[in-house]
Amino acid sequence: MKTYKLEMGGFDSPEGLEREEWQRFSLEGLSRAYDINEPEYTEADVKEFNPGFKAFEGK
């Protein structure tokens, strides 16, 4: 099995600067996806549960 190493800091920019740019890009996308007055949804709002749903188990 061949493995590859992801090199950070392309386009002659330091790794930290590139990471900040990606974070800003991601936050801008999220801010466009959700309105500031978006209501909070609860389990009571769910009409049909997805039996195959598995919660995210982040690191």
Rosetta constraint file for C-alpha pairs under 8 A:
AtomPair CA 8 CA 15 HARMONIC 5.52 0.50
AtomPair CA 8 CA 18 HARMONIC 7.69 0.50
AtomPair CA 9 CA 13 HARMONIC 5.20 0.50
AtomPair CA 9 CA 14 HARMONIC 5.03 0.50
AtomPair CA 9 CA 15 HARMONIC 4.24 0.50
AtomPair CA 9 CA 16 HARMONIC 7.76 0.50
AtomPair CA 9 CA 17 HARMONIC 7.91 0.50
AtomPair CA 9 CA 18 HARMONIC 6.03 0.50
AtomPair CA 10 CA 14 HARMONIC 7.87 0.50
AtomPair CA 10 CA 15 HARMONIC 7.96 0.50
AtomPair CA 10 CA 18 HARMONIC 7.94 0.50
AtomPair CA 13 CA 17 HARMONIC 6.52 0.50
AtomPair CA 13 CA 18 HARMONIC 6.43 0.50
AtomPair CA 14 CA 18 HARMONIC 6.43 0.50
AtomPair CA 15 CA 19 HARMONIC 6.20 0.50
AtomPair CA 16 CA 20 HARMONIC 6.27 0.50
AtomPair CA 17 CA 21 HARMONIC 6.26 0.50
AtomPair CA 18 CA 22 HARMONIC 6.31 0.50
AtomPair CA 19 CA 23 HARMONIC 6.20 0.50
AtomPair CA 20 CA 24 HARMONIC 6.11 0.50
AtomPair CA 21 CA 25 HARMONIC 6.07 0.50
AtomPair CA 22 CA 26 HARMONIC 6.12 0.50
AtomPair CA 23 CA 27 HARMONIC 6.20 0.50
AtomPair CA 24 CA 28 HARMONIC 6.12 0.50
AtomPair CA 25 CA 29 HARMONIC 6.38 0.50
AtomPair CA 26 CA 30 HARMONIC 6.33 0.50
AtomPair CA 27 CA 31 HARMONIC 6.11 0.50
AtomPair CA 28 CA 32 HARMONIC 6.39 0.50
AtomPair CA 29 CA 33 HARMONIC 6.30 0.50
AtomPair CA 30 CA 34 HARMONIC 6.37 0.50
AtomPair CA 31 CA 35 HARMONIC 7.17 0.50
AtomPair CA 34 CA 38 HARMONIC 6.43 0.50
AtomPair CA 41 CA 45 HARMONIC 6.13 0.50
AtomPair CA 42 CA 46 HARMONIC 7.26 0.50
